[in-house]
Amino acid sequence: MTADGIKPGTVLLIDGRASVQFGGDRALVLRVISVSERPTYHGWAWVTGYVLDGAGQALDRREVFVQVAGLRPVSVRPANVVRRNRGV
């Protein structure tokens, strides 16, 4: 994956392959909202997004500094949506 390939809405697994700070049980699933254009080291990027729980619900907004080559796209089932019958 390249920094150009990270688009808003993409869901990524961020673990020890992306940065040592996310190794082991500190890994997280992040729905991307933006990728910073500020200069960084080659192959690294600042990514902002929402940390998702197992149901795909946003828990917290985070900005993370990661190695782009270590990012893994994942699919997340959509969060349950409550629909109400409209008595028509």
Backbone as ProteinMPNN parsed JSONL, in Angstrom:
{"seq_chain_A": "MTADGIKPGTVLLIDGRASVQFGGDRALVLRVISVSERPTYHGWAWVTGYVLDGAGQALDRREVFVQVAGLRPVSVRPANVVRRNRGV", "coords_chain_A": {"N_chain_A": [[0.851, -1.176, 0.0], [0.442, 2.264, -0.698], [0.956, 5.677, 0.39], [-0.671, 7.227, -1.184], [-2.634, 5.414, -1.701], [-4.174, 5.288, 0.535], [-7.232, 6.123, 1.478], [-9.946, 8.271, 2.569], [-12.361, 6.597, 4.525], [-11.308, 4.089, 4.133], [-10.594, 1.093, 5.868], [-8.27, 0.107, 8.202], [-5.948, -2.266, 9.548], [-3.9, -1.628, 12.158], [-0.98, -2.521, 13.349], [1.898, -4.07, 14.881], [3.426, -4.224, 12.559], [3.077, -1.825, 11.324], [3.966, 0.049, 13.165], [6.053, -0.105, 16.013], [4.824, 0.674, 18.374], [2.246, -0.243, 18.223], [2.236, -2.942, 18.549], [1.42, -6.376, 19.442], [-1.125, -6.634, 21.892], [-1.849, -4.041, 21.542], [-2.691, -3.374, 19.07], [-4.848, -1.868, 16.601], [-7.973, -1.169, 14.911], [-8.644, 1.036, 12.368], [-10.701, 3.483, 10.939], [-10.12, 5.43, 8.257], [-10.003, 8.973, 8.104], [-8.489, 11.051, 7.175], [-5.328, 11.766, 5.546], [-2.331, 13.155, 6.349], [-0.602, 15.777, 4.638], [1.776, 16.771, 5.414], [5.36, 16.863, 5.449], [7.213, 13.841, 5.954], [9.319, 11.133, 7.127], [10.609, 9.016, 4.532], [8.257, 6.678, 3.388], [6.639, 6.746, 5.61], [3.659, 7.962, 7.308], [1.27, 10.357, 8.539], [-1.748, 9.496, 9.805], [-5.155, 10.057, 10.238], [-8.027, 9.024, 11.989], [-10.91, 7.036, 12.994], [-10.935, 4.885, 15.724], [-12.137, 1.622, 15.687], [-14.534, -0.605, 17.19], [-15.222, -4.156, 17.672], [-17.705, -4.386, 16.479], [-17.729, -2.486, 14.578], [-18.242, 0.078, 15.398], [-17.42, 3.468, 16.034], [-14.983, 4.387, 18.377], [-13.047, 6.198, 19.287], [-11.265, 9.107, 18.266], [-8.22, 9.238, 16.52], [-4.831, 10.189, 15.789], [-2.238, 8.815, 14.025], [1.185, 7.853, 13.574], [2.641, 6.116, 11.112], [4.245, 3.322, 9.4], [3.731, 3.066, 6.07], [3.946, 0.755, 4.484], [3.399, -1.232, 6.302], [0.696, -1.219, 6.79], [-2.504, -2.771, 6.788], [-5.315, -3.394, 4.881], [-8.626, -4.012, 6.018], [-11.795, -5.714, 6.224], [-14.78, -4.63, 7.635], [-17.692, -5.527, 9.27], [-20.695, -3.749, 8.769], [-21.868, -1.43, 11.236], [-24.648, -2.102, 13.376], [-27.743, -0.847, 12.384], [-30.423, 0.922, 13.591], [-33.63, 0.545, 12.59], [-36.748, 1.977, 12.109], [-40.145, 1.109, 11.827], [-42.331, 2.865, 9.843], [-45.459, 3.765, 10.384], [-47.38, 3.517, 7.837]], "CA_chain_A": [[0.0, 0.0, 0.0], [1.156, 3.537, -0.714], [0.213, 6.751, 1.052], [-1.715, 7.634, -2.126], [-3.687, 4.4, -1.667], [-4.956, 5.41, 1.77], [-8.31, 7.08, 1.207], [-10.981, 8.346, 3.606], [-13.288, 5.471, 4.487], [-10.554, 2.84, 4.175], [-10.441, 0.549, 7.217], [-6.928, -0.47, 8.279], [-5.409, -2.878, 10.755], [-2.638, -0.99, 12.519], [-0.354, -3.381, 14.348], [3.338, -3.932, 14.993], [4.045, -4.057, 11.244], [2.979, -0.405, 10.977], [4.799, 0.767, 14.13], [6.235, -0.942, 17.202], [3.916, 1.078, 19.45], [0.963, -0.924, 18.068], [2.475, -4.377, 18.596], [0.698, -7.195, 20.421], [-2.521, -6.296, 22.205], [-2.08, -2.605, 21.309], [-3.14, -3.185, 17.688], [-6.178, -1.271, 16.498], [-8.603, -1.053, 13.601], [-8.858, 2.47, 12.192], [-11.371, 3.954, 9.715], [-9.387, 6.638, 7.878], [-10.725, 10.185, 7.709], [-7.565, 11.893, 6.407], [-3.891, 11.49, 5.563], [-1.664, 14.455, 6.342], [0.349, 16.047, 3.557], [3.027, 17.323, 5.946], [6.51, 16.008, 5.137], [7.645, 12.846, 6.939], [10.348, 10.24, 6.613], [10.155, 8.205, 3.401], [7.528, 5.464, 3.744], [5.833, 6.971, 6.814], [2.564, 8.921, 7.116], [0.355, 10.688, 9.631], [-3.095, 9.094, 9.401], [-6.18, 10.378, 11.23], [-9.233, 8.237, 11.786], [-11.655, 6.589, 14.165], [-10.691, 3.52, 16.19], [-13.394, 0.881, 15.651], [-14.648, -1.809, 18.01], [-15.527, -5.355, 16.901], [-18.975, -4.22, 15.764], [-17.575, -1.42, 13.601], [-18.625, 1.36, 15.991], [-16.299, 4.353, 16.346], [-14.746, 4.548, 19.809], [-12.171, 7.316, 19.61], [-10.537, 9.687, 17.135], [-6.772, 9.163, 16.757], [-3.879, 10.475, 14.722], [-1.139, 7.878, 14.238], [2.341, 7.955, 12.684], [2.823, 4.706, 10.769], [4.909, 2.912, 8.171], [2.673, 2.752, 5.116], [4.091, -0.63, 4.032], [2.894, -2.133, 7.33], [-0.757, -1.101, 6.933], [-3.273, -3.861, 6.185], [-6.748, -3.112, 4.795], [-9.506, -5.06, 6.548], [-13.22, -5.426, 6.039], [-15.505, -4.589, 8.901], [-19.126, -5.566, 8.99], [-21.281, -2.464, 9.168], [-22.51, -1.345, 12.55], [-26.099, -2.278, 13.317], [-28.518, 0.379, 12.236], [-31.782, 0.743, 14.104], [-34.632, 1.039, 11.643], [-38.089, 2.004, 12.694], [-41.259, 1.06, 10.889], [-43.148, 4.07, 9.811], [-46.835, 3.328, 10.171], [-47.958, 4.175, 6.655]], "C_chain_A": [[0.892, 1.232, 0.0], [0.32, 4.592, 0.0], [-0.9, 7.25, 0.141], [-2.884, 6.658, -2.114], [-4.547, 4.452, -0.421], [-5.982, 6.514, 1.551], [-9.266, 7.145, 2.385], [-11.999, 7.22, 3.415], [-12.599, 4.122, 4.499], [-10.428, 2.389, 5.627], [-9.133, -0.233, 7.247], [-6.692, -1.165, 9.605], [-4.065, -2.215, 10.989], [-2.057, -1.79, 13.665], [1.15, -3.153, 14.335], [4.059, -3.796, 13.664], [4.044, -2.594, 10.818], [3.84, 0.459, 11.896], [4.89, -0.075, 15.398], [5.279, -0.574, 18.33], [2.558, 0.387, 19.373], [1.118, -2.442, 18.057], [1.622, -5.079, 19.643], [-0.733, -6.755, 20.628], [-2.821, -4.803, 22.036], [-2.501, -2.311, 19.871], [-4.535, -2.564, 17.688], [-6.667, -1.294, 15.057], [-9.04, 0.401, 13.469], [-9.58, 2.739, 10.876], [-10.787, 5.327, 9.404], [-10.345, 7.788, 7.573], [-9.809, 11.152, 6.954], [-6.137, 11.373, 6.532], [-3.202, 12.836, 5.407], [-0.698, 14.572, 5.168], [1.667, 16.599, 4.082], [4.175, 16.341, 5.687], [6.851, 15.065, 6.301], [8.828, 12.085, 6.361], [9.759, 9.412, 5.482], [9.455, 6.936, 3.894], [6.658, 5.589, 4.984], [4.745, 7.992, 6.516], [1.83, 9.163, 8.425], [-1.05, 10.394, 9.128], [-4.054, 9.407, 10.549], [-7.419, 9.548, 10.928], [-9.903, 7.89, 13.097], [-11.298, 5.146, 14.479], [-12.048, 2.833, 16.262], [-13.369, -0.292, 16.613], [-15.012, -2.985, 17.1], [-16.804, -5.27, 16.094], [-18.902, -3.112, 14.713], [-17.995, -0.049, 14.098], [-17.37, 2.176, 16.316], [-16.201, 4.557, 17.852], [-14.019, 5.841, 20.139], [-11.522, 7.822, 18.333], [-9.055, 9.683, 17.482], [-6.013, 9.652, 15.539], [-2.662, 9.615, 15.012], [-0.064, 8.098, 13.181], [2.773, 6.534, 12.377], [3.655, 4.523, 9.505], [3.823, 2.435, 7.211], [2.748, 1.295, 4.668], [3.532, -1.634, 5.039], [1.392, -2.087, 7.523], [-1.453, -2.234, 6.192], [-4.742, -3.462, 6.113], [-7.547, -4.295, 5.342], [-10.944, -4.692, 6.219], [-13.885, -5.53, 7.399], [-16.975, -4.656, 8.563], [-19.725, -4.259, 9.492], [-21.916, -2.531, 10.547], [-24.013, -1.516, 12.376], [-26.782, -0.922, 13.255], [-29.928, 0.084, 12.722], [-32.741, 1.367, 13.108], [-35.998, 0.956, 12.301], [-39.12, 1.912, 11.585], [-42.031, 2.351, 10.975], [-44.561, 3.631, 9.459], [-47.497, 4.078, 9.03], [-49.168, 3.41, 6.197]], "O_chain_A": [[1.958, 1.245, 0.616], [-0.884, 4.416, 0.19], [-1.959, 7.654, 0.623], [-4.003, 7.025, -2.474], [-5.545, 3.738, -0.326], [-5.636, 7.691, 1.453], [-9.389, 6.173, 3.131], [-12.436, 6.934, 2.3], [-13.218, 3.113, 4.834], [-10.182, 3.206, 6.514], [-8.912, -1.123, 6.426], [-7.168, -0.721, 10.649], [-3.193, -2.237, 10.12], [-2.553, -1.755, 14.791], [1.617, -2.135, 13.823], [5.188, -3.306, 13.627], [4.902, -2.167, 10.046], [4.382, 1.477, 11.468], [3.906, -0.69, 15.807], [4.955, -1.423, 19.161], [1.795, 0.418, 20.338], [0.22, -3.151, 17.602], [1.16, -4.463, 20.604], [-1.47, -6.529, 19.669], [-3.922, -4.353, 22.351], [-2.651, -1.151, 19.488], [-5.299, -2.714, 18.641], [-5.884, -1.422, 14.116], [-9.719, 0.935, 14.346], [-9.14, 2.286, 9.82], [-10.937, 6.268, 10.183], [-11.351, 7.615, 6.886], [-10.289, 11.98, 6.18], [-5.785, 10.655, 7.468], [-3.457, 13.568, 4.451], [-0.065, 13.597, 4.762], [2.58, 16.869, 3.302], [3.972, 15.127, 5.706], [6.784, 15.447, 7.469], [9.278, 12.36, 5.249], [8.56, 9.135, 5.466], [10.0, 6.207, 4.723], [6.002, 4.622, 5.371], [4.876, 8.794, 5.592], [1.775, 8.297, 9.298], [-1.493, 10.976, 8.138], [-3.787, 9.057, 11.699], [-7.812, 9.388, 9.773], [-9.523, 8.376, 14.163], [-11.352, 4.283, 13.603], [-12.997, 3.379, 16.823], [-12.324, -0.905, 16.833], [-15.1, -2.819, 15.883], [-16.971, -6.005, 15.121], [-19.89, -2.83, 14.036], [-18.097, 0.891, 13.309], [-16.381, 1.636, 16.811], [-17.191, 4.857, 18.519], [-14.322, 6.503, 21.132], [-11.258, 7.042, 17.418], [-8.666, 10.069, 18.585], [-6.485, 9.544, 14.407], [-2.108, 9.669, 16.11], [-0.355, 8.478, 12.047], [3.222, 5.816, 13.271], [3.763, 5.417, 8.666], [3.084, 1.5, 7.518], [1.709, 0.659, 4.489], [3.223, -2.768, 4.672], [0.855, -2.838, 8.338], [-1.039, -2.612, 5.096], [-5.365, -3.215, 7.145], [-7.17, -5.449, 5.141], [-11.27, -3.532, 5.972], [-13.577, -6.414, 8.198], [-17.456, -3.939, 7.686], [-19.305, -3.729, 10.521], [-22.433, -3.569, 10.96], [-24.579, -1.123, 11.356], [-26.437, 0.011, 13.98], [-30.546, -0.895, 12.304], [-32.673, 2.562, 12.821], [-36.336, -0.026, 12.962], [-38.989, 2.551, 10.54], [-42.335, 2.85, 12.059], [-44.813, 3.173, 8.345], [-48.095, 5.136, 9.226], [-49.805, 3.793, 5.216]]}, "name": "protein", "num_of_chains": 1, "seq": "MTADGIKPGTVLLIDGRASVQFGGDRALVLRVISVSERPTYHGWAWVTGYVLDGAGQALDRREVFVQVAGLRPVSVRPANVVRRNRGV"}
